[in-house]
Amino acid sequence: MKYLQRPRANHKHLHHQRPWPKELVPLAKQHGYGAIYRTKLDVKPDSTDVDKAVAKSVEDKRYEQLLGRLESIPVIGKGLMVNLKTDQRKITRVAKQPITPPMSQLLTPFHAKVRRESGKAFRDRQKYWAEFLEHMPTDRFTSNAAINDIHQGFDLRPDAMLSRSCTPATVARARNSVTAVLNWATWEYRLDWTLRLRQLPQHKPKTKKPLSHCEQKELVEVLFADGDETAAMILFMLQGGQMPSEVARLDRTLLAETLAADPPFVVIGNDYIETKTSLRKRVVPVVLAADLIKAELSGASERVAKAADSAATVNKRLKARGFKATGHAMRHTFKANCVAADVNPQLTAVIAGWTGSVENEIMLNYGAEGLANSEIVKSLCEAQTKIHRHLFFSN
């Protein structure tokens, strides 16, 4: 099979060997890629043709990416190389050392300089970025010349995702994850990139049904009977639409102080703790299952912070108890409760961190003691009591 060779008889594995174009050989040697492209494969001479073809396809892709990287190195002129022994002379291209990383390595400085992600957010961005790179024809150095390859990646990847039955919303989320990295690179390296992305197909998202009042009452009774960390976490999420990832990032030292206050409350996203948006930094009064939440929420936060998927524990508990809902349904349920209770939308926006809230950052500057004595928190507590009045019989 072309380019698959066994360098020596005593070598057990095949190697993928492919020459660089003649004009790029000096550049390849100058930048440490050698006179030819050579890499060891996991296949052996007696492996099946299918295994050899798969291995060859992977290495052909890597070769093309490296070829694009070499072609993107800026050439500043031509030079003359002389072999002093034979007096043989050869004209070569003189290139300057690139000052930007290859496209495939952009994610590392992005995480180091801009967004320190962890857990699911980190894994998702890594996955989206890797899938995007698979659809780029080459792996150029980050430069203006890479824009056509970027657009090709954006053109091919949505088609591949849609063919796997991914919804346009999922495709858009993956694309936004990649564009965040590229937009940062545009500013960081002073590039002239202008991303022109094709429109995705129209898609009507599935209706996200909140829990009814009867279902909420049943859920509260079940969770009180469970009386453990997961139960406390779900009861807390029901009172403000918190996401499991937000519970995982709670400041547990501050949590002990605020839950001991009168009325008890929880601060989401204080100081340097990140939230999805600045509005998500907020104060959530605890009016339902306060004793259980005081006893178990800190332990729940510590446990989900160590979990690979912070939402999995909540979703499994809801499913095990017979509820066709996920942890995210608590947020939609809280919204429905707010509307049904006819509470001031400004107050509900403050509790849940929705658009329209203007008090969140002001409140978080009060400190724990100031918050406990603030009129704003007392007003939020009154609103929270009204929102969940249909559940107090279960407490």
For each residue, the residues with C-beta under 8 A, 3 or more apart:
1: 4 49 52 53 56
2: 56
3: 16 17 18 56 59 60
4: 1 14 15 16 41 43 52 55 56
5: 14 15 16 17
6: 9 11 14 15 45
7: 11 15 17
8: 11
9: 6
10:
11: 6 7 8 15
12: 44
13: 40 41 42 43 44
14: 4 5 6 41 43 44 45 47 52 55
15: 4 5 6 7 11 38 39 40 41
16: 3 4 5 37 38 39 41 55 56 59 63
17: 3 5 7 36 37 38
18: 3 36 37 38 59 63
19: 25 35 36 37
20: 24 25 28 33 35 36 37 67 70
21: 24 25 67
22: 25
23: 93
24: 20 21 27 28 67 70 71
25: 19 20 21 22 28 29 35
26: 29 30 81 92 93
27: 24 30 31 70 73 93 95
28: 20 24 25 31 33 34 35 37 70
29: 25 26 32 33 34 35
30: 26 27 95
31: 27 28 70 73
32: 29
33: 20 28 29 37 66 70
34: 28 29 37 38
35: 19 20 25 28 29
36: 17 18 19 20
37: 16 17 18 19 20 28 33 34 63 66
38: 15 16 17 18 34
39: 15 16 59 62
40: 13 15
41: 4 13 14 15 16 55 59
42: 13 55
43: 4 13 14 47 51 52 55
44: 12 13 14 47
45: 6 14
46:
47: 14 43 44 51 52
48: 51 52
49: 1 52 53
50: 53 54
51: 43 47 48 54 55
52: 1 4 14 43 47 48 49 55 56
53: 1 49 50 56 57
54: 50 51 57 58
55: 4 14 16 41 42 43 51 52 58 59
56: 1 2 3 4 16 52 53 59 60
57: 53 54 60 61
58: 54 55 61 62
59: 3 16 18 39 41 55 56 62 63
60: 3 56 57 63 64
61: 57 58 64 65 134
62: 39 58 59 65 66
63: 16 18 37 59 60 66 67
64: 60 61 67 68 137 138
65: 61 62 68 69 104 136 137 138 139
66: 33 37 62 63 69 70 139
67: 20 21 24 63 64 70 71 138
68: 64 65 71 72 137 138 139 140 149
69: 65 66 72 73 102 138 139 140 141
70: 20 24 27 28 31 33 66 67 73
71: 24 67 68 138 140
72: 68 69 98 138 140 141 143 145 146
73: 27 31 69 70 95 96 98 141
74: 95 96 98 143
75: 93 94 95
76: 94 95 96
77: 93 94
78: 91 92 93 94
79: 91 92 93 94
80: 89 90 91 92
81: 26 89 90 91 92
82: 87 88 89 90
83: 86 87 88 89 90
84: 87
85:
86: 83
87: 82 83 84
88: 82 83
89: 80 81 82 83
90: 80 81 82 83
91: 78 79 80 81
92: 26 78 79 80 81
93: 23 26 27 75 77 78 79
94: 75 76 77 78 79
95: 27 30 73 74 75 76
96: 73 74 76
97:
98: 72 73 74 141 143
99:
100: 141 142 143 189
101: 105 106 108 109 141 142
102: 69 105 106 139 140 141 142
103: 106 133 136 139 140 141 142 146 149 150
104: 65 133 139
105: 101 102 108 109
106: 101 102 103 109 110 129 142 181 182 185
107: 110 111 125 126 129 181
108: 101 105 111 112
109: 101 105 106 112 113 188
110: 106 107 113 114 115 180 181 184 185
111: 107 108 114 115 116 117 122
112: 108 109 116
113: 109 110 184 188
114: 110 111 184
115: 110 111 180
116: 111 112
117: 111 121 122 125
118: 121 122
119: 122 123 245 248 308 310
120: 123 124 245 308 309 310
121: 117 118 124 125 245
122: 111 117 118 119 125 126
123: 119 120 126 127
124: 120 121 127 128 177
125: 107 117 121 122 128 129 177 181
126: 107 122 123 129 130
127: 123 124 130 131
128: 124 125 131 132 174 177 178
129: 106 107 125 126 132 133 177 178 181
130: 126 127 133 134
131: 127 128 134 135 157 160 161 174
132: 128 129 135 136 153 154 157 174 178
133: 103 104 129 130 136 139 153
134: 61 130 131 157
135: 131 132 152 153 156 157 160
136: 65 103 132 133 139 149 150 152 153
137: 64 65 68 149 152
138: 64 65 67 68 69 71 72 149
139: 65 66 68 69 102 103 104 133 136
140: 68 69 71 72 102 103 143 145 146 149
141: 69 72 73 98 100 101 102 103 146
142: 100 101 102 103 106 146 185 189 191
143: 72 74 98 100 140 146 189 191
144: 147 191 192 193
145: 72 140 148
146: 72 103 140 141 142 143 149 150 193
147: 144 150 151 193 194
148: 145 151 152
149: 68 103 136 137 138 140 146 152 153
150: 103 136 146 147 153 154 182 193 195
151: 147 148 154 155 195 196
152: 135 136 137 148 149 155 156
153: 132 133 135 136 149 150 156 157
154: 132 150 151 157 158 175 178 195 197 198
155: 151 152 158 159 198
156: 135 152 153 159 160
157: 131 132 134 135 153 154 160 161 171 174 175
158: 154 155 161 162 171 175 198 200
159: 155 156 162 163
160: 131 135 156 157 163 164
161: 131 157 158 164 166 170 171 174
162: 158 159 165 166 168 171 201
163: 159 160
164: 160 161
165: 162
166: 161 162 170 171
167: 170 171 203 205
168: 162 171 172 200 201 202 203
169: 172 173 203 205
170: 161 166 167 173 174
171: 157 158 161 162 166 167 168 174 175 200
172: 168 169 175 176 200
173: 169 170 176 177
174: 128 131 132 157 161 170 171 177 178
175: 154 157 158 171 172 178 179 197
176: 172 173 179 180
177: 124 125 128 129 173 174 180 181
178: 128 129 132 154 174 175 181 182
179: 175 176 182 183 195 197
180: 110 115 176 177 183 184
181: 106 107 110 125 129 177 178 184 185
182: 106 150 178 179 185 186 193 195
183: 179 180 186 187 195
184: 110 113 114 180 181 187 188
185: 106 110 142 181 182 188 189 191 193
186: 182 183 189 191 193
187: 183 184 190
188: 109 113 184 185
189: 100 142 143 185 186
190: 187
191: 142 143 144 185 186
192: 144
193: 144 146 147 150 182 185 186
194: 147
195: 150 151 154 179 182 183
196: 151
197: 154 175 179
198: 154 155 158
199:
200: 158 168 171 172 203
201: 162 168
202: 168
203: 167 168 169 200
204:
205: 167 169 208
206:
207:
208: 205 328 329 332
209: 329 332
210: 329 332 333 335 336 337
211: 215 216 219 323 325 329 333
212: 215 216
213: 216 217 340 390
214: 217 218
215: 211 212 218 219 323
216: 211 212 213 219 220 238 333 337 390 391
217: 213 214 220 221 390 391 393 394
218: 214 215 221 222
219: 211 215 216 222 223 234 238 321 323
220: 216 217 223 224 235 238 288 289 391 394 395
221: 217 218 224 225 394
222: 218 219 225 226 321
223: 219 220 226 227 231 232 234 235 289
224: 220 221 227 231 289 292 394 395
225: 221 222
226: 222 223 230 231 317
227: 223 224 231 292 296
228: 231 232 296
229: 232 233 296 297 299 300 303
230: 226 233 234 300 313 314 317
231: 223 224 226 227 228 234 235 292 296 317
232: 223 228 229 235 236 289 292 293 295 296 297 300
233: 229 230 236 237 244 247 296 297 300 301 304 313 314
234: 219 223 230 231 237 238 314 317 318 327 330
235: 220 223 231 232 238 239 288 289 292 293
236: 232 233 239 240 242 247 266 284 286 289 293 297
237: 233 234 240 241 242 243 244 247 314 327 330 331
238: 216 219 220 234 235 288 330 333 334 388
239: 235 236 284 285 286 287 288 334 384 388
240: 236 237 268 282 284 334 351 352 384
241: 237 330 331 332 333 334 335 352 353
242: 236 237 246 247 268 284 330 331
243: 237 246 247 276 311 327 328 331
244: 233 237 247 248 304 310 311 313 314 327
245: 119 120 121 248 249 310 311
246: 242 243 249 250 268 269 275 280
247: 233 236 237 242 243 244 250 297 300 301 304 310
248: 119 244 245 301 304 305 307 310
249: 245 246 269 273 274 275 301 305
250: 246 247 254 255 266 268 273 297 298 301
251: 254 255 267 270 271 273
252: 255 256 298 301 302
253: 256 257
254: 250 251 257 258 267 270 368
255: 250 251 252 258 259 266 267 297 298 301
256: 252 253 259 260 298
257: 253 254 260 261 368
258: 254 255 261 264 265 266 267 368 371 372
259: 255 256 264 265 266 286 290 293 294 297
260: 256 257 264 294
261: 257 258 264 265 368 371 372
262: 372
263: 285 286 287 377 378 381
264: 258 259 260 261 285 286 290 293 294
265: 258 259 261 283 284 285 286 371 372 377 380 381
266: 236 250 255 258 259 283 284 286 297
267: 251 254 255 258 270 282 283 364 368 371
268: 240 242 246 250 275 280 281 282 283 284 353
269: 246 249 273 274 275 280 281 282 364
270: 251 254 267 273 281 364
271: 251
272:
273: 249 250 251 269 270
274: 249 269
275: 246 249 268 269 278 280 281 353
276: 243 280
277: 280 353
278: 275 281 360 361
279: 282 349 353 354 355 357 360
280: 246 268 269 275 276 277 353
281: 268 269 270 275 278 353 360 361 364
282: 240 267 268 269 279 350 351 352 353 357 360 363
283: 265 266 267 268 350 351 360 363 364 371 376 377 380
284: 236 239 240 242 265 266 268 351 384
285: 239 263 264 265 351 377 380 381 384
286: 236 239 259 263 264 265 266 289 290 293 294
287: 239 263 290 381 384 385 388
288: 220 235 238 239 388 391 392 395
289: 220 223 224 232 235 236 286 292 293 395
290: 259 264 286 287 293 294
291: 294 295
292: 224 227 231 232 235 289 295 296
293: 232 235 236 259 264 286 289 290 296 297
294: 259 260 264 286 290 291 297
295: 232 291 292
296: 227 228 229 231 232 233 292 293 299 300
297: 229 232 233 236 247 250 255 259 266 293 294 300 301
298: 250 252 255 256 301 302
299: 229 296 302 303
300: 229 230 232 233 247 296 297 303 304
301: 233 247 248 249 250 252 255 297 298 304 305
302: 252 298 299 305 306
303: 229 299 300 306 307 313
304: 233 244 247 248 300 301 307 310 313
305: 248 249 301 302 310
306: 302 303
307: 248 303 304 310 312 313
308: 119 120 312
309: 120 312
310: 119 120 244 245 247 248 304 305 307 313
311: 243 244 245 314 315 326 327 328
312: 307 308 309 315 316
313: 230 233 244 303 304 307 310 316 317
314: 230 233 234 237 244 311 317 318 326 327
315: 311 312 318 319 326 327
316: 312 313 319 320
317: 226 230 231 234 313 314 320 321
318: 234 314 315 321 323 325 326 327
319: 315 316 322 323 324
320: 316 317
321: 219 222 317 318
322: 319
323: 211 215 219 318 319
324: 319
325: 211 318 329 330
326: 311 314 315 318 329
327: 234 237 243 244 311 314 315 318 330
328: 208 243 311 331 332
329: 208 209 210 211 325 326 332 333
330: 234 237 238 241 242 325 327 333 334
331: 237 241 242 243 328 334 335 352
332: 208 209 210 241 328 329 335 336
333: 210 211 216 238 241 329 330 336 337
334: 238 239 240 241 330 331 337 338 352 387
335: 210 241 331 332 338 339 348 352
336: 210 332 333 339 340
337: 210 216 333 334 340 341 387 388 390
338: 334 335 341 343 345 348 352 387
339: 335 336 342
340: 213 336 337
341: 337 338 386 387 389
342: 339
343: 338 347 348 383 386 387
344: 347 348 383
345: 338 348 349 356
346: 349 350 356 357 358 359
347: 343 344 350 351 379 380 383
348: 335 338 343 344 345 351 352 354 383 387
349: 279 345 346 352 353 354 355 356 357
350: 282 283 346 347 353 357 359 360 363 376 380
351: 240 282 283 284 285 347 348 380 383 384
352: 240 241 282 331 334 335 338 348 349
353: 241 268 275 277 279 280 281 282 349 350 357 360
354: 279 348 349 357
355: 279 349
356: 345 346 349
357: 279 282 346 349 350 353 354 360
358: 346 362
359: 346 350 362 363 376
360: 278 279 281 282 283 350 353 357 363 364
361: 278 281 364 365
362: 358 359 365 366
363: 282 283 350 359 360 366 371 374 376 377
364: 267 269 270 281 283 360 361
365: 361 362
366: 362 363 369 370 371 374
367: 370 371
368: 254 257 258 261 267 371 372
369: 366 372 373
370: 366 367 373 374
371: 258 261 265 267 283 363 366 367 368 374 377
372: 258 261 262 265 368 369 377
373: 369 370
374: 363 366 370 371 377 378
375: 378 379
376: 283 350 359 363 379 380
377: 263 265 283 285 363 371 372 374 380 381
378: 263 374 375 381 382
379: 347 375 376 382 383
380: 265 283 285 347 350 351 376 377 383 384
381: 263 265 285 287 377 378 384 385
382: 378 379 385 386
383: 343 344 347 348 351 379 380 386 387
384: 239 240 284 285 287 351 380 381 387 388
385: 287 381 382 388 389
386: 341 343 382 383 389
387: 334 337 338 341 343 348 383 384
388: 238 239 287 288 337 384 385 391 392
389: 341 385 386 392
390: 213 216 217 337
391: 216 217 220 288 388 394 395
392: 288 388 389 395
393: 217
394: 217 220 221 224 391
395: 220 224 288 289 391 392
